[in-house]
């Protein structure tokens, strides 16, 4: 089952929290006044780039732990391998990790899987949340130019997303749409 909500708001030049009761998988915000910009974010998924390390193959369902940041963990939902092999110690690609399945944030560091005795199963760079804007050209967005997940008080219904202050152009009508796949 999928959930969908949409609405309108007026930008005020500051970040705006939109409370919809759940964290969306995908959000789009359109500048309806000027029709010149669309900002799209995929809030429920981290992409963690990795390169070769050890020869233990990391697979979906496995928990990885940071070697430097020992409190950081993530459950891999999918491995996107684009070059190399695990056997050769030069595998490279992306780990797909759901936002709720990660504790902390990976830095540029080695990670280990669940195999006993392993100390470097892959080298990761940083978690990347995907947020893009489209106007005359497409560009990656972060911080004030992005959309981020919003979680209010624990147990309350104040969940949703935050539209960055640069996206919330003052006195412009904005249209937003949010989707979630209820797994």
SVG drawing of the C-alpha trace seen along z (x, -y; Angstrom):
<svg xmlns="http://www.w3.org/2000/svg" viewBox="-3 -38 45 54">
<polyline fill="none" stroke="black" stroke-width="0.4" points="0.0,0.0 1.3,-3.5 0.6,-6.8 0.4,-10.1 -0.2,-13.6 0.2,-17.0 -0.4,-20.6 0.5,-24.3 2.4,-26.8 4.0,-30.2 7.7,-30.5 9.0,-32.8 12.8,-32.6 13.3,-30.3 13.1,-26.5 9.6,-25.1 8.6,-21.9 5.7,-20.1 4.0,-17.7 2.2,-14.8 2.4,-12.1 5.1,-9.9 8.5,-10.3 8.1,-10.1 10.2,-8.0 10.1,-10.8 9.2,-14.5 8.9,-17.0 8.6,-20.8 7.7,-23.0 8.0,-26.8 4.5,-27.3 4.8,-31.1 7.8,-31.1 7.6,-27.6 11.4,-27.5 12.5,-25.0 11.6,-21.5 13.4,-20.1 13.2,-16.3 14.5,-14.3 14.5,-10.6 14.4,-10.7 14.1,-7.1 17.2,-5.8 20.9,-6.4 23.4,-5.5 26.8,-4.7 29.5,-4.5 32.1,-1.8 35.3,-0.5 37.5,2.5 38.6,3.7 38.6,7.3 37.4,10.4 34.3,11.1 31.2,10.5 28.7,8.1 25.1,8.9 21.6,7.6 20.3,8.1 23.7,7.9 24.7,5.3 27.8,3.3 29.7,1.5 32.1,-1.4 35.7,-0.7 36.5,-4.3 33.0,-5.3 32.3,-2.2 28.7,-3.2 27.7,-3.5 25.8,-0.6 23.5,0.0 21.6,2.9 22.2,3.3 19.0,3.6 20.8,3.9 24.3,4.0 24.8,2.2 28.1,3.6 29.5,1.7 33.1,2.9 35.6,5.4 34.9,8.5 34.8,9.3 37.2,12.3 39.7,9.9 39.3,7.4 38.5,4.6 34.7,4.5 33.2,1.1 29.6,-0.3 26.9,-1.4 25.2,0.0 21.5,-0.9 20.5,-1.4 17.0,-2.4 17.0,-5.5 15.4,-3.6 18.0,-0.8 21.0,-3.1 22.4,-4.3 24.7,-7.3 26.5,-8.5 29.4,-6.7 32.4,-8.8 35.2,-8.0 36.2,-4.8 36.5,-1.0 33.4,1.1 33.0,4.7 30.2,7.1 29.0,9.8 31.8,12.3 33.8,13.1 37.4,11.9 36.9,9.5 38.4,6.1 37.9,4.4 35.2,5.7 34.9,2.4 35.9,-1.2 33.0,-3.7 33.1,-7.4 29.9,-9.1 26.2,-8.5 24.5,-10.4 20.8,-11.4 19.6,-12.1 18.3,-15.6 18.3,-17.3 17.0,-20.5 16.0,-20.9 15.9,-24.4 18.1,-25.2 20.3,-22.3 20.2,-19.5 22.4,-19.7 22.8,-17.8 21.5,-19.8 22.4,-19.8 21.7,-21.9 19.4,-25.0 18.9,-24.1 17.6,-20.6 14.6,-18.7 15.3,-16.6 13.3,-14.2 11.6,-15.7 10.9,-13.8 9.3,-15.8 8.6,-14.5 8.9,-10.8 5.5,-9.1 3.8,-12.3 2.4,-12.6 4.8,-15.3 6.7,-13.6 7.2,-14.8 9.9,-16.8 11.7,-20.1 12.0,-22.3 15.3,-24.2 15.3,-28.0 16.7,-28.5 13.9,-26.4 11.3,-28.4 11.7,-31.5 9.9,-34.4 6.4,-35.3 6.4,-32.4 3.6,-29.8 5.1,-26.3 3.4,-23.0 4.6,-19.9 3.9,-16.2 5.0,-13.3 4.9,-9.6 5.7,-6.6 5.5,-2.9 4.0,-1.2 6.0,2.0"/>
</svg>
